[in-house]
Each structure stands twice: as structure tokens, then as C-alpha cells.
């Protein structure tokens, strides 16, 4: 679990978070007044094995190779199997945001 703060845009009167993400499905929730909540106006998952419901975003791009699709399915499935290199890449990616 990682908490990433949103930025408020005064002009648009809305909260934003922008990130470059590889293609895949990303689940998330918001923390409001210390409570984890879903936004009822955004896409939601079905309850998972623990009964939790999350919001999610599906990131897609054109021209994905069969190799990339297979890797994405392996990494975003219910029992992901990461290689040592993939674990290191994710660790380095997350560490850059904890320093901000």
C-alpha cells in the first residue's frame, strides 16, 4: 500500500494526480479524513477475496506486442510472478516517489 498525495488545481477546483503508467489495470482508493473510500462516480472492482472494493483505471496503448501482453497478464494476474529484475525496477520506481 502506498499513499500518494493529490495536487489541488484552484482554477479547475479539482484534485489531480498525473503519472506515467505502463499498460495495465491499477486499483486504488482515496483517504478522506483518515478513512479509505471509493469514489462512487469512478469505475469500481467487484469485491476481492477479502471483500474489499476498489476504484480502478485501465491504461491501454496501441501497438502492444504479444510478448508485452503476456508479461502484463503475468504481472497483473491474481498471483503475479516477478523476476528479480522486475522487482528491482519496481523498487527503484517507488523509491523515487518516497523521496519527493
Buried (B, 14 or more C-beta within 10 A) or exposed (E): EEEEEEEEEEEEEEEEEEEEEEBBEBBBBEEEEEEEEBEEEEEBEEEEEEEEEBBBEEEEEEEEEEEEEEBBEBBBEEEEEEEEEBEEEEEEEEEEEEEE
